[in-house]
Amino acid sequence: MEFPLGPFKLGAVLGRGGMGEVWRAEHSLLARPAAVKLIRPELLAREGERPEVSRARFEREARAQAALKSPHTVELYDYGVGSDGSFFIVMELLDGLT
């Protein structure tokens, strides 16, 4: 799968859920491993919600996650909206059990 935005190359699917998929990824220049969560926009929107409201809510949540500083949370590297309308979050990759 081609990543819709940014310098990350997707590898294997790590998991699928009701909102989207999580992929193993690597930054193409830094060779830094990451996890990329792709969220389908139609599943993020609440019934009757305008797309710009969904996007603003997604951005608030991403900024809140980025502000967390704890050894018990993953680090957020990047977030955005891909060319296909998918929302994405790029975060620290933790190897281990789900």
N, C-alpha and C positions, 0 to 999 in steps of 0.2 A: 504494500500500500504506500502511496506517495503521501508524505506529510503535507498538509495543505498550506502551511506557513512556517517559515523559520528554518534554522540550520540543523534541525534534528532529523536523523534517519531512523525510521521505524524498523524494529526487528520483529520478534515474536509477540503474539497476543498473550498477555498475562492473565486476563480475565474479561468476562463479559457480564453485564448486569442490565437492569431495567433502564438505565439512563444512557448507557454507552459502553465503551471498551477501554481497557487499559493496556498499553503497549510498552514493551521494553524498547528503549531508544538510545541513541548516542548522538552527541553533538558532533557535527561533521568536521569542525576545525579543532576543537579541544579534546576530542575523543573521551568526553565525559559521559558516563552512563546516566540515564534518567528514565523515569516512568512518565508516559504521556497518556493523560486521560482525555479521550474524545467524547464529547457529550452532544447528542443529537438535539438541535435547537427545538424541534417540535415536542420533545419530552421535557425540556427545561421550562417551557412556557406554561403558565397556569391558564386554565380555560378562560378564553376571552381576553387574554393579556396581549398587549401590543408588543411587537418584537423589540423595540427600543427599551421597554420596561424590563423584559427578560434579560437583555444584555446588561443593563445597569445593575440589576440584582446579581447577575453572575460576576460582574466586576467588583461589586462590594464584597461578595463572598471571597473572591480571589485575594483582594487586598487584606481582608481580615485574616486569611490563612497565612499570607506573607508576613504579617505582623507578629505571628506566634513565634516565640523563641523558647523552645523547651526541648530537652533530649527525648521527649515522648511524642513529638510531632515531626512529620517530614518537612523538609525545607522546600518552599515553592520557588522555582527558578524563573518561570515565565507563564503567561497566560494570554489568551487572545481569541479572535474569531478567524477561522480559516476561510479561504476563498469559496468553499462550498457551504458556508454558513454554520459549520460545526464549531462549537466552543471547545477550547482545549486548555488544559492545565499541564505544565511541565514541572515535575517535581523530582525530588531526590528518590533514587531507586534503592530500595531496601531488599536485599536477598533474604529469603527465608520462607516461612509458612504464610499462607494468606490469613 
